[in-house]
């Protein structure tokens, strides 16, 4: 189950970078480790711990059109948590915000914000597991 959640968080991080930068990814973008290892390892980071954009533009578009749309349609509160945590621009195009800042943006307490975020991650993980 941990691998499924790692894949979901990796996918959400890639989607978030795509949303924040609003630019297409490099063609054939994979890390030096290769695509298979990228999927198994989870988040790929630079030396300064910034996540690396590893997905191409069409991958992010498909993820947004199918997986994120499913979350948005079936649980709007979880979608808002995912959007604010992963995809909301916050000065640095390659980092997500903290959970305390997430709670302030959602105008709820921290526990509620974290619960909504976990529900969203679980929904994404379930969709990725069904697609595998």
N, CA, C and O atoms as a MOPAC input file, in Angstrom:
PM7 MOZYME 1SCF
protein

 N      0.81500 1    -1.20200 1     0.00000 1
 C      0.00000 1     0.00000 1     0.00000 1
 C      0.86000 1     1.26700 1     0.00000 1
 O      0.47000 1     2.29600 1    -0.55300 1
 N      2.03200 1     1.17300 1     0.62800 1
 C      2.91100 1     2.34100 1     0.67400 1
 C      3.37600 1     2.72700 1    -0.72200 1
 O      3.50900 1     3.91200 1    -1.02600 1
 N      3.62500 1     1.73400 1    -1.57500 1
 C      4.04500 1     2.01200 1    -2.94400 1
 C      2.94200 1     2.71600 1    -3.72200 1
 O      3.21600 1     3.60600 1    -4.52700 1
 N      1.69600 1     2.31900 1    -3.48500 1
 C      0.56200 1     2.95900 1    -4.15800 1
 C      0.46800 1     4.42200 1    -3.75500 1
 O      0.25000 1     5.28800 1    -4.60200 1
 N      0.63200 1     4.70600 1    -2.45600 1
 C      0.57400 1     6.09500 1    -2.01100 1
 C      1.77200 1     6.89300 1    -2.51900 1
 O      1.63800 1     8.07700 1    -2.82500 1
 N      2.94100 1     6.25700 1    -2.61300 1
 C      4.11500 1     6.93900 1    -3.16300 1
 C      3.87300 1     7.30100 1    -4.62300 1
 O      4.25100 1     8.38600 1    -5.06400 1
 N      3.24200 1     6.39800 1    -5.37500 1
 C      2.92900 1     6.68100 1    -6.77000 1
 C      1.91100 1     7.80900 1    -6.87300 1
 O      2.02000 1     8.66600 1    -7.75000 1
 N      0.92400 1     7.81300 1    -5.98700 1
 C     -0.08900 1     8.87300 1    -6.00400 1
 C      0.54000 1    10.21800 1    -5.67600 1
 O      0.24400 1    11.21500 1    -6.33600 1
 N      1.39600 1    10.26000 1    -4.67400 1
 C      2.03200 1    11.52500 1    -4.31400 1
 C      2.98200 1    11.99400 1    -5.41200 1
 O      3.08600 1    13.19300 1    -5.67100 1
 N      3.67800 1    11.05600 1    -6.05900 1
 C      4.53800 1    11.42600 1    -7.18600 1
 C      3.68600 1    12.01500 1    -8.31000 1
 O      4.03600 1    13.05000 1    -8.87700 1
 N      2.57900 1    11.36300 1    -8.63200 1
 C      1.69900 1    11.85200 1    -9.69700 1
 C      1.14400 1    13.23300 1    -9.34800 1
 O      1.08700 1    14.11200 1   -10.20800 1
 N      0.73500 1    13.42700 1    -8.09600 1
 C      0.20400 1    14.72100 1    -7.68300 1
 C      1.28300 1    15.80000 1    -7.71000 1
 O      1.00300 1    16.94700 1    -8.05800 1
 N      2.50600 1    15.44400 1    -7.34800 1
 C      3.59500 1    16.41300 1    -7.42000 1
 C      3.86800 1    16.81700 1    -8.85400 1
 O      4.09000 1    17.99400 1    -9.13700 1
 N      3.85300 1    15.85000 1    -9.76700 1
 C      4.06600 1    16.15900 1   -11.18200 1
 C      2.92900 1    17.03000 1   -11.71400 1
 O      3.16900 1    17.98100 1   -12.45800 1
 N      1.70300 1    16.70900 1   -11.33700 1
 C      0.54500 1    17.51000 1   -11.74800 1
 C      0.65900 1    18.92700 1   -11.18300 1
 O      0.37000 1    19.90100 1   -11.87800 1
 N      1.08000 1    19.03600 1    -9.92900 1
 C      1.22200 1    20.33900 1    -9.29900 1
 C      2.27200 1    21.19800 1    -9.97600 1
 O      2.05500 1    22.39000 1   -10.19200 1
 N      3.41100 1    20.60500 1   -10.31200 1
 C      4.44900 1    21.36400 1   -11.01900 1
 C      3.92300 1    21.82700 1   -12.36800 1
 O      4.16400 1    22.96200 1   -12.78100 1
 N      3.20000 1    20.94000 1   -13.05500 1
 C      2.62000 1    21.28500 1   -14.35500 1
 C      1.64700 1    22.44300 1   -14.21400 1
 O      1.65900 1    23.36300 1   -15.03200 1
 N      0.80200 1    22.41200 1   -13.18300 1
 C     -0.17300 1    23.48600 1   -12.97300 1
 C      0.52500 1    24.80200 1   -12.60700 1
 O      0.16400 1    25.86200 1   -13.11800 1
 N      1.51000 1    24.73000 1   -11.73400 1
 C      2.17400 1    25.95400 1   -11.26500 1
 C      3.03500 1    26.59700 1   -12.33500 1
 O      3.06400 1    27.82400 1   -12.44100 1
 N      3.72900 1    25.81200 1   -13.11900 1
 C      4.61600 1    26.39900 1   -14.12200 1
 C      3.88100 1    26.78500 1   -15.38900 1
 O      4.34000 1    27.65800 1   -16.12500 1
 N      2.73700 1    26.14700 1   -15.66100 1
 C      1.92400 1    26.43200 1   -16.85000 1
 C      2.74900 1    26.36200 1   -18.12300 1
 O      2.52400 1    27.11900 1   -19.06700 1
 N      3.71600 1    25.43700 1   -18.13600 1
 C      4.52600 1    25.24500 1   -19.33100 1
 C      4.57800 1    23.76500 1   -19.64200 1
 O      4.47600 1    22.93400 1   -18.73900 1
 N      4.73400 1    23.43000 1   -20.89400 1
 C      4.85400 1    22.01500 1   -21.22800 1
 C      6.17600 1    21.44900 1   -20.72000 1
 O      7.17900 1    22.15800 1   -20.63900 1
 N      6.16100 1    20.18700 1   -20.38600 1
 C      7.37700 1    19.52500 1   -19.93500 1
 C      8.28700 1    19.23500 1   -21.11100 1
 O      7.85300 1    19.23700 1   -22.26200 1
 N      9.53500 1    18.98900 1   -20.81700 1
 C     10.45200 1    18.67100 1   -21.91500 1
 C     10.07200 1    17.36700 1   -22.59800 1
 O      9.64700 1    16.41900 1   -21.93700 1
 N     10.21800 1    17.31500 1   -23.88500 1
 C      9.85500 1    16.12100 1   -24.65400 1
 C     10.73400 1    14.95500 1   -24.22700 1
 O     11.95700 1    15.08600 1   -24.17100 1
 N     10.12800 1    13.83200 1   -23.92900 1
 C     10.88100 1    12.66400 1   -23.50100 1
 C     11.49500 1    12.83000 1   -22.12500 1
 O     12.54200 1    12.24900 1   -21.83800 1
 N     10.85300 1    13.62100 1   -21.26600 1
 C     11.44100 1    13.95200 1   -19.97100 1
 C     11.43500 1    12.76000 1   -19.03100 1
 O     10.37700 1    12.28600 1   -18.61900 1
 N     12.60300 1    12.28900 1   -18.70200 1
 C     12.77200 1    11.27400 1   -17.66800 1
 C     14.03300 1    11.63000 1   -16.89900 1
 O     14.88600 1    12.35300 1   -17.41400 1
 N     14.16100 1    11.14300 1   -15.69800 1
 C     15.36500 1    11.42400 1   -14.93400 1
 C     16.50100 1    10.54300 1   -15.42100 1
 O     16.29400 1     9.67900 1   -16.27300 1
 N     17.67300 1    10.74700 1   -14.90200 1
 C     18.82800 1     9.95000 1   -15.30400 1
 C     18.66900 1     8.49000 1   -14.89800 1
 O     19.36100 1     7.62800 1   -15.43800 1
 N     17.76300 1     8.18900 1   -13.94800 1
 C     17.57900 1     6.81300 1   -13.48200 1
 C     16.75000 1     5.98200 1   -14.45000 1
 O     16.86400 1     4.75600 1   -14.47000 1
 N     15.92300 1     6.63300 1   -15.24500 1
 C     15.07700 1     5.90700 1   -16.16800 1
 C     13.64200 1     5.86200 1   -15.68600 1
 O     13.39300 1     5.98800 1   -14.48700 1
 N     12.68200 1     5.68300 1   -16.60300 1
 C     11.26700 1     5.78400 1   -16.25800 1
 C     10.78600 1     4.71900 1   -15.27700 1
 O      9.94300 1     5.01100 1   -14.42800 1
 N     11.29500 1     3.50300 1   -15.37100 1
 C     10.82000 1     2.44400 1   -14.48200 1
 C     11.23100 1     2.72200 1   -13.03900 1
 O     10.42800 1     2.58300 1   -12.11600 1
 N     12.48000 1     3.11400 1   -12.85700 1
 C     12.95500 1     3.42300 1   -11.51000 1
 C     12.25400 1     4.66700 1   -10.98000 1
 O     11.95000 1     4.74200 1    -9.79000 1
 N     11.99300 1     5.64900 1   -11.85000 1
 C     11.28000 1     6.85100 1   -11.43400 1
 C      9.93700 1     6.49600 1   -10.80500 1
 O      9.55000 1     7.06700 1    -9.78500 1
 N      9.23400 1     5.55700 1   -11.41600 1
 C      7.91400 1     5.18400 1   -10.91200 1
 C      8.01700 1     4.42700 1    -9.58800 1
 O      7.13800 1     4.54600 1    -8.73500 1
 N      9.07900 1     3.65500 1    -9.41600 1
 C      9.23500 1     2.87500 1    -8.19400 1
 C      9.75400 1     3.71100 1    -7.03900 1
 O      9.34000 1     3.51100 1    -5.89700 1
 N     10.64300 1     4.63200 1    -7.31400 1
 C     11.26800 1     5.41700 1    -6.25400 1
 C     10.28900 1     6.41500 1    -5.66700 1
 O     10.29400 1     6.64400 1    -4.45700 1
 N      9.45600 1     7.00900 1    -6.49300 1
 C      8.54500 1     8.03700 1    -6.00700 1
 C      9.04900 1     9.39200 1    -6.42800 1
 O      9.34200 1     9.60500 1    -7.60500 1
 N      9.15600 1    10.30100 1    -5.50400 1
 C      9.53800 1    11.66400 1    -5.82400 1
 C     11.01800 1    11.74300 1    -6.17800 1
 O     11.87300 1    11.23900 1    -5.45000 1
 N     11.29900 1    12.37200 1    -7.28800 1
 C     12.67000 1    12.60900 1    -7.71300 1
 C     13.00000 1    14.03700 1    -7.28200 1
 O     12.19300 1    14.94400 1    -7.48600 1
 N     14.17400 1    14.24900 1    -6.69000 1
 C     14.52800 1    15.58700 1    -6.22500 1
 C     15.91400 1    15.97300 1    -6.71500 1
 O     16.76500 1    15.11700 1    -6.95600 1
 N     16.12700 1    17.27000 1    -6.85700 1
 C     17.43900 1    17.82300 1    -7.17300 1
 C     18.26600 1    17.87000 1    -5.89700 1
 O     17.79100 1    17.47200 1    -4.83300 1
 N     19.49600 1    18.35300 1    -5.99500 1
 C     20.37100 1    18.46200 1    -4.83000 1
 C     19.78800 1    19.40900 1    -3.77600 1
 O     19.99600 1    19.20500 1    -2.58000 1
 N     19.06000 1    20.44100 1    -4.21000 1
 C     18.44400 1    21.37000 1    -3.25300 1
 C     17.05400 1    20.91400 1    -2.82600 1
 O     16.29400 1    21.69700 1    -2.25800 1
 N     16.71600 1    19.66200 1    -3.09300 1
 C     15.48400 1    18.99800 1    -2.67800 1
 C     14.23000 1    19.48200 1    -3.38700 1
 O     13.12300 1    19.23800 1    -2.90700 1
 N     14.37900 1    20.17200 1    -4.53500 1
 C     13.21300 1    20.53000 1    -5.33300 1
 C     12.80100 1    19.33300 1    -6.17400 1
 O     13.66900 1    18.66700 1    -6.73800 1
 N     11.50500 1    19.03100 1    -6.28200 1
 C     11.07600 1    17.95300 1    -7.17300 1
 C     11.40100 1    18.29600 1    -8.62400 1
 O     11.38800 1    19.46400 1    -9.01400 1
 N     11.68600 1    17.28600 1    -9.40400 1
 C     12.03300 1    17.46300 1   -10.81200 1
 C     10.81300 1    17.13200 1   -11.66300 1
 O     10.09900 1    16.16700 1   -11.39200 1
 N     10.58500 1    17.92700 1   -12.67400 1
 C      9.49500 1    17.65500 1   -13.61200 1
 C      9.88600 1    16.46400 1   -14.47100 1
 O     10.82600 1    16.55400 1   -15.26100 1
 N      9.18700 1    15.36700 1   -14.33000 1
 C      9.53900 1    14.14200 1   -15.04000 1
 C      8.49000 1    13.72200 1   -16.06700 1
 O      8.77500 1    12.88600 1   -16.92400 1
 N      7.29700 1    14.28000 1   -15.99900 1
 C      6.23400 1    13.89000 1   -16.91800 1
 C      6.15500 1    14.85300 1   -18.08100 1
 O      6.40700 1    16.05000 1   -17.94200 1
 N      5.80000 1    14.30500 1   -19.23700 1
 C      5.54900 1    15.14600 1   -20.39600 1
 C      4.19100 1    15.82100 1   -20.25500 1
 O      3.37400 1    15.44100 1   -19.41600 1
 N      3.96900 1    16.82600 1   -21.09000 1
 C      2.74900 1    17.61800 1   -21.03300 1
 C      1.49700 1    16.77000 1   -21.23900 1
 O      0.51200 1    16.94400 1   -20.52100 1
 N      1.51900 1    15.85600 1   -22.20900 1
 C      0.32000 1    15.05200 1   -22.48300 1
 C     -0.00500 1    14.10600 1   -21.32700 1
 O     -1.17400 1    13.78500 1   -21.11500 1
 N      1.00200 1    13.65400 1   -20.57700 1
 C      0.74700 1    12.83300 1   -19.39000 1
 C      0.01100 1    13.63300 1   -18.32500 1
 O     -0.94700 1    13.15200 1   -17.72100 1
 N      0.46800 1    14.85500 1   -18.10400 1
 C     -0.17300 1    15.71800 1   -17.10100 1
 C     -1.58900 1    16.09400 1   -17.52000 1
 O     -2.49200 1    16.15400 1   -16.68500 1
 N     -1.78300 1    16.34700 1   -18.81400 1
 C     -3.12200 1    16.66800 1   -19.30500 1
 C     -4.07400 1    15.49700 1   -19.10400 1
 O     -5.21900 1    15.69100 1   -18.69400 1
 N     -3.61000 1    14.28800 1   -19.38800 1
 C     -4.45000 1    13.10100 1   -19.20400 1
 C     -4.75500 1    12.88300 1   -17.72300 1
 O     -5.88600 1    12.54800 1   -17.37100 1
 N     -3.77300 1    13.06600 1   -16.86400 1
 C     -3.98100 1    12.93200 1   -15.42100 1
 C     -5.01200 1    13.94900 1   -14.93800 1
 O     -5.89300 1    13.62400 1   -14.14300 1
 N     -4.89100 1    15.18700 1   -15.42800 1
 C     -5.82100 1    16.24700 1   -15.04800 1
 C     -7.22500 1    15.95900 1   -15.56000 1
 O     -8.20900 1    16.15300 1   -14.84600 1
 N     -7.31000 1    15.49600 1   -16.79500 1
 C     -8.62100 1    15.27400 1   -17.42300 1
 C     -9.37000 1    14.08500 1   -16.83800 1
 O    -10.60100 1    14.08600 1   -16.82800 1
 N     -8.67200 1    13.08800 1   -16.35700 1
 C     -9.35500 1    11.88400 1   -15.89000 1
 C     -9.33700 1    11.74900 1   -14.36400 1
 O    -10.39100 1    11.69700 1   -13.73000 1
 N     -8.16000 1    11.69300 1   -13.78800 1
 C     -8.05000 1    11.43400 1   -12.34500 1
 C     -8.50300 1    12.63900 1   -11.53200 1
 O     -9.34100 1    12.51100 1   -10.63900 1
 N     -7.95200 1    13.80200 1   -11.83700 1
 C     -8.29600 1    15.00000 1   -11.06000 1
 C     -9.75600 1    15.38100 1   -11.28200 1
 O    -10.42900 1    15.82300 1   -10.35000 1
 N    -10.25200 1    15.21400 1   -12.50600 1
 C    -11.66700 1    15.51200 1   -12.75400 1
 C    -12.57400 1    14.60200 1   -11.92600 1
 O    -13.60400 1    15.04700 1   -11.42000 1
 N    -12.19500 1    13.32700 1   -11.78700 1
 C    -12.97500 1    12.39900 1   -10.96300 1
 C    -13.02100 1    12.87600 1    -9.50900 1
 O    -14.07700 1    12.85700 1    -8.87700 1
 N    -11.88300 1    13.29700 1    -8.99100 1
 C    -11.84700 1    13.80900 1    -7.60700 1
 C    -12.69400 1    15.07500 1    -7.50400 1
 O    -13.46500 1    15.22800 1    -6.55600 1
 N    -12.55800 1    15.98000 1    -8.46900 1
 C    -13.30800 1    17.24300 1    -8.45400 1
 C    -14.81300 1    16.99400 1    -8.50400 1
 O    -15.57400 1    17.66300 1    -7.80500 1
 N    -15.24600 1    16.04600 1    -9.31800 1
 C    -16.67200 1    15.77500 1    -9.45900 1
 C    -17.26300 1    15.05500 1    -8.24600 1
 O    -18.40800 1    15.31300 1    -7.87500 1
 N    -16.49900 1    14.15800 1    -7.62700 1
 C    -17.03600 1    13.32800 1    -6.54900 1
 C    -16.76400 1    13.83400 1    -5.13800 1
 O    -17.48600 1    13.48200 1    -4.20600 1
 N    -15.73500 1    14.65200 1    -4.97200 1
 C    -15.42700 1    15.19100 1    -3.65300 1
 C    -14.76200 1    16.55500 1    -3.81400 1
 O    -13.53600 1    16.65700 1    -3.77700 1
 N    -15.57200 1    17.61000 1    -3.99200 1
 C    -15.01400 1    18.94300 1    -4.24200 1
 C    -14.11500 1    19.44900 1    -3.11200 1
 O    -13.16500 1    20.18900 1    -3.36700 1
 N    -14.40200 1    19.06100 1    -1.87400 1
 C    -13.56500 1    19.52000 1    -0.75800 1
 C    -12.17000 1    18.89800 1    -0.83300 1
 O    -11.17500 1    19.57600 1    -0.57600 1
 N    -12.09500 1    17.63300 1    -1.17900 1
 C    -10.79300 1    16.97400 1    -1.33800 1
 C    -10.04400 1    17.57100 1    -2.53000 1
 O     -8.82600 1    17.74400 1    -2.48300 1
 N    -10.78100 1    17.88500 1    -3.59700 1
 C    -10.15700 1    18.51000 1    -4.76100 1
 C     -9.55500 1    19.86500 1    -4.38700 1
 O     -8.43400 1    20.17700 1    -4.78800 1
 N    -10.29400 1    20.66600 1    -3.62200 1
 C     -9.77400 1    21.96700 1    -3.20100 1
 C     -8.50300 1    21.80700 1    -2.38000 1
 O     -7.55600 1    22.57800 1    -2.53400 1
 N     -8.48300 1    20.80900 1    -1.51100 1
 C     -7.28800 1    20.55100 1    -0.70800 1
 C     -6.11100 1    20.16900 1    -1.60300 1
 O     -5.00500 1    20.67900 1    -1.42300 1
 N     -6.34100 1    19.27500 1    -2.56400 1
 C     -5.27200 1    18.88300 1    -3.48700 1
 C     -4.79300 1    20.07100 1    -4.31500 1
 O     -3.59200 1    20.26400 1    -4.50400 1
 N     -5.72900 1    20.85200 1    -4.80000 1
 C     -5.37800 1    21.99900 1    -5.65100 1
 C     -4.54800 1    23.01000 1    -4.87800 1
 O     -3.52700 1    23.49200 1    -5.36800 1
 N     -4.99500 1    23.32900 1    -3.66100 1
 C     -4.25100 1    24.31500 1    -2.87700 1
 C     -2.91200 1    23.78100 1    -2.40000 1
 O     -1.94500 1    24.53700 1    -2.30600 1
 N     -2.83900 1    22.49000 1    -2.09800 1
 C     -1.59500 1    21.92800 1    -1.57300 1
 C     -0.55500 1    21.69500 1    -2.66900 1
 O      0.62300 1    21.99900 1    -2.48000 1
 N     -0.98300 1    21.16000 1    -3.80900 1
 C     -0.02300 1    20.80800 1    -4.85900 1
 C      0.06400 1    21.82900 1    -5.98600 1
 O      1.15100 1    22.06700 1    -6.51100 1
 N     -1.04800 1    22.43400 1    -6.36500 1
 C     -1.07600 1    23.19000 1    -7.61800 1
 C     -1.19700 1    24.69500 1    -7.46600 1
 O     -1.15500 1    25.41000 1    -8.46800 1
 N     -1.34500 1    25.19900 1    -6.25700 1
 C     -1.52600 1    26.64000 1    -6.08400 1
 C     -0.17600 1    27.34100 1    -6.12800 1
 O      0.72900 1    26.96000 1    -5.38400 1
 N     -0.00900 1    28.36100 1    -6.98400 1
 C      1.28500 1    29.04200 1    -7.04900 1
 C      1.59700 1    29.76100 1    -5.73700 1
 O      0.75200 1    30.45800 1    -5.17400 1
 N      2.82500 1    29.57600 1    -5.26800 1
 C      3.21100 1    30.17500 1    -3.98800 1
 C      4.64700 1    30.67100 1    -4.03400 1
 O      5.42600 1    30.41200 1    -3.11700 1
 N      4.99900 1    31.37800 1    -5.09200 1
 C      6.33200 1    31.94900 1    -5.17800 1
 C      7.37100 1    30.99300 1    -5.74400 1
 O      8.18600 1    31.39500 1    -6.57500 1
 N      7.35700 1    29.74900 1    -5.31600 1
 C      8.31200 1    28.76100 1    -5.82300 1
 C      7.53700 1    27.75100 1    -6.65600 1
 O      6.64600 1    27.07400 1    -6.14400 1
 N      7.87000 1    27.65000 1    -7.91900 1
 C      7.11800 1    26.79600 1    -8.82700 1
 C      7.30600 1    25.31000 1    -8.57100 1
 O      6.57700 1    24.49700 1    -9.13900 1
 N      8.26100 1    24.93500 1    -7.73500 1
 C      8.56000 1    23.52500 1    -7.55900 1
 C      8.32600 1    23.01800 1    -6.14700 1
 O      8.82800 1    21.95000 1    -5.80000 1
 N      7.59700 1    23.72900 1    -5.33400 1
 C      7.33400 1    23.27300 1    -3.97800 1
 C      5.84500 1    23.39600 1    -3.64600 1
 O      5.17200 1    24.33100 1    -4.07900 1
 N      5.35700 1    22.45000 1    -2.88400 1
 C      3.99100 1    22.53500 1    -2.37900 1
 C      4.02100 1    23.35900 1    -1.08300 1
 O      5.08200 1    23.56400 1    -0.49500 1
 N      2.86800 1    23.81900 1    -0.65500 1
 C      2.78800 1    24.62600 1     0.56600 1
 C      2.74400 1    23.72900 1     1.79600 1
 O      2.61500 1    22.51000 1     1.68000 1
 N      2.85200 1    24.33300 1     2.96800 1
 C      2.76900 1    23.56400 1     4.21100 1
 C      1.30600 1    23.27300 1     4.53700 1
 O      0.39900 1    23.88100 1     3.96700 1
 N      1.09300 1    22.35500 1     5.44100 1
 C     -0.27700 1    21.99700 1     5.81700 1
 C     -0.94500 1    23.10000 1     6.62400 1
 O     -2.16800 1    23.23700 1     6.57700 1
 N     -0.17700 1    23.88200 1     7.35600 1
 C     -0.74900 1    25.01800 1     8.09400 1
 C     -1.24400 1    26.08600 1     7.13200 1
 O     -2.31900 1    26.65400 1     7.32900 1
 N     -0.47100 1    26.35900 1     6.09800 1
 C     -0.89200 1    27.32800 1     5.07800 1
 C     -2.09800 1    26.78400 1     4.32800 1
 O     -3.00500 1    27.54000 1     3.98100 1
 N     -2.11600 1    25.47800 1     4.07600 1
 C     -3.27300 1    24.84500 1     3.44100 1
 C     -4.53400 1    25.09200 1     4.26300 1
 O     -5.57600 1    25.44200 1     3.70900 1
 N     -4.44800 1    24.91400 1     5.57000 1
 C     -5.60200 1    25.13300 1     6.44800 1
 C     -6.08400 1    26.57700 1     6.36900 1
 O     -7.28900 1    26.82600 1     6.34900 1
 N     -5.16700 1    27.51600 1     6.32400 1
 C     -5.55800 1    28.92900 1     6.20900 1
 C     -6.24600 1    29.20800 1     4.88500 1
 O     -7.23100 1    29.94600 1     4.84100 1
 N     -5.74000 1    28.62700 1     3.80700 1
 C     -6.35100 1    28.86400 1     2.49900 1
 C     -7.72000 1    28.22300 1     2.37100 1
 O     -8.59600 1    28.75200 1     1.68700 1
 N     -7.90900 1    27.08400 1     3.02800 1
 C     -9.21100 1    26.42200 1     2.98600 1
 C    -10.17000 1    26.98800 1     4.02200 1
 O    -11.36400 1    26.69200 1     3.99700 1
 N     -9.64700 1    27.80600 1     4.93600 1
 C    -10.42500 1    28.40900 1     6.02200 1
 C    -11.06800 1    27.36000 1     6.92700 1
 O    -12.23500 1    27.45500 1     7.30700 1
 N    -10.24600 1    26.34900 1     7.25500 1
 C    -10.65800 1    25.30600 1     8.19600 1
 C     -9.50400 1    25.07900 1     9.15600 1
 O     -8.41700 1    25.62400 1     8.96600 1
 N     -9.73700 1    24.26400 1    10.20300 1
 C     -8.61500 1    23.97600 1    11.09300 1
 C     -7.64400 1    22.99300 1    10.41900 1
 O     -7.97100 1    22.38200 1     9.40200 1
 N     -6.46100 1    22.85600 1    10.99700 1
 C     -5.40600 1    22.05000 1    10.37900 1
 C     -5.80600 1    20.58200 1    10.24600 1
 O     -5.52300 1    19.95700 1     9.22400 1
 N     -6.46400 1    20.02300 1    11.27000 1
 C     -6.86600 1    18.61500 1    11.21000 1
 C     -7.83400 1    18.34700 1    10.06200 1
 O     -7.71300 1    17.33900 1     9.36600 1
 N     -8.78900 1    19.24400 1     9.86700 1
 C     -9.74300 1    19.09100 1     8.77500 1
 C     -9.04200 1    19.19400 1     7.42500 1
 O     -9.33600 1    18.43000 1     6.50500 1
 N     -8.11300 1    20.14400 1     7.31200 1
 C     -7.37100 1    20.30600 1     6.06000 1
 C     -6.55700 1    19.05500 1     5.74100 1
 O     -6.54100 1    18.59800 1     4.59800 1
 N     -5.88000 1    18.50200 1     6.75100 1
 C     -5.07500 1    17.29900 1     6.54500 1
 C     -5.96300 1    16.11600 1     6.17800 1
 O     -5.60000 1    15.30700 1     5.32400 1
 N     -7.12400 1    16.01200 1     6.82000 1
 C     -8.05400 1    14.91800 1     6.51800 1
 C     -8.54600 1    15.01000 1     5.07500 1
 O     -8.61000 1    13.99900 1     4.37600 1
 N     -8.89400 1    16.21800 1     4.62700 1
 C     -9.34200 1    16.39500 1     3.23900 1
 C     -8.21700 1    16.07000 1     2.25900 1
 O     -8.45500 1    15.46400 1     1.21400 1
 N     -6.99800 1    16.47300 1     2.59500 1
 C     -5.85200 1    16.17800 1     1.74200 1
 C     -5.61700 1    14.67200 1     1.65200 1
 O     -5.36000 1    14.14800 1     0.56800 1
 N     -5.70200 1    13.98400 1     2.77200 1
 C     -5.51600 1    12.52900 1     2.77900 1
 C     -6.60500 1    11.81800 1     1.98700 1
 O     -6.32800 1    10.84000 1     1.29300 1
 N     -7.83500 1    12.30000 1     2.08400 1
 C     -8.92300 1    11.71900 1     1.29300 1
 C     -8.63600 1    11.88300 1    -0.19200 1
 O     -8.82600 1    10.94500 1    -0.96600 1
 N     -8.18100 1    13.06400 1    -0.59700 1
 C     -7.85000 1    13.30400 1    -1.99500 1
 C     -6.72100 1    12.41200 1    -2.47200 1
 O     -6.79000 1    11.85400 1    -3.56700 1
 N     -5.67100 1    12.26800 1    -1.65200 1
 C     -4.54900 1    11.40100 1    -2.01900 1
 C     -5.01500 1     9.95800 1    -2.13300 1
 O     -4.60300 1     9.24100 1    -3.04500 1
 N     -5.87500 1     9.52900 1    -1.20900 1
 C     -6.40500 1     8.16700 1    -1.26400 1
 C     -7.24900 1     7.93500 1    -2.51000 1
 O     -7.19700 1     6.85500 1    -3.09900 1
 N     -8.03000 1     8.93800 1    -2.92000 1
 C     -8.83100 1     8.80600 1    -4.13300 1
 C     -7.92100 1     8.66000 1    -5.36000 1
 O     -8.17000 1     7.82800 1    -6.23200 1
 N     -6.87500 1     9.47400 1    -5.41400 1
 C     -5.93000 1     9.38800 1    -6.52600 1
 C     -5.22500 1     8.03000 1    -6.50800 1
 O     -5.06300 1     7.40200 1    -7.55500 1
 N     -4.80700 1     7.57700 1    -5.32900 1
 C     -4.13300 1     6.28100 1    -5.20300 1
 C     -5.04400 1     5.15300 1    -5.67500 1
 O     -4.58600 1     4.23500 1    -6.35600 1
 N     -6.32200 1     5.21100 1    -5.32300 1
 C     -7.26400 1     4.17900 1    -5.73900 1
 C     -7.43900 1     4.17500 1    -7.26100 1
 O     -7.48800 1     3.11300 1    -7.88200 1
 N     -7.53400 1     5.36200 1    -7.85200 1
 C     -7.68100 1     5.43000 1    -9.31600 1
 C     -6.42700 1     4.90800 1   -10.01300 1
 O     -6.52700 1     4.21100 1   -11.02300 1
 N     -5.24200 1     5.23700 1    -9.48300 1
 C     -4.01600 1     4.74600 1   -10.09800 1
 C     -3.89400 1     3.22600 1    -9.94000 1
 O     -3.40600 1     2.54000 1   -10.83800 1
 N     -4.33800 1     2.71300 1    -8.80100 1
 C     -4.28900 1     1.26200 1    -8.58500 1
 C     -5.23500 1     0.53900 1    -9.53600 1
 O     -4.91500 1    -0.54100 1   -10.03300 1
 N     -6.40100 1     1.13300 1    -9.79100 1
 C     -7.34800 1     0.51800 1   -10.72800 1
 C     -6.82200 1     0.57100 1   -12.15600 1
 O     -7.09200 1    -0.32600 1   -12.95400 1
 N     -6.07100 1     1.62400 1   -12.47800 1
 C     -5.55700 1     1.77200 1   -13.83100 1
 C     -4.34900 1     0.87500 1   -14.10300 1
 O     -4.02300 1     0.59200 1   -15.25600 1
 N     -3.68900 1     0.42900 1   -13.02800 1
 C     -2.45500 1    -0.36900 1   -13.21500 1
 C     -2.76700 1    -1.77100 1   -13.68200 1
 O     -1.85400 1    -2.57100 1   -13.88700 1

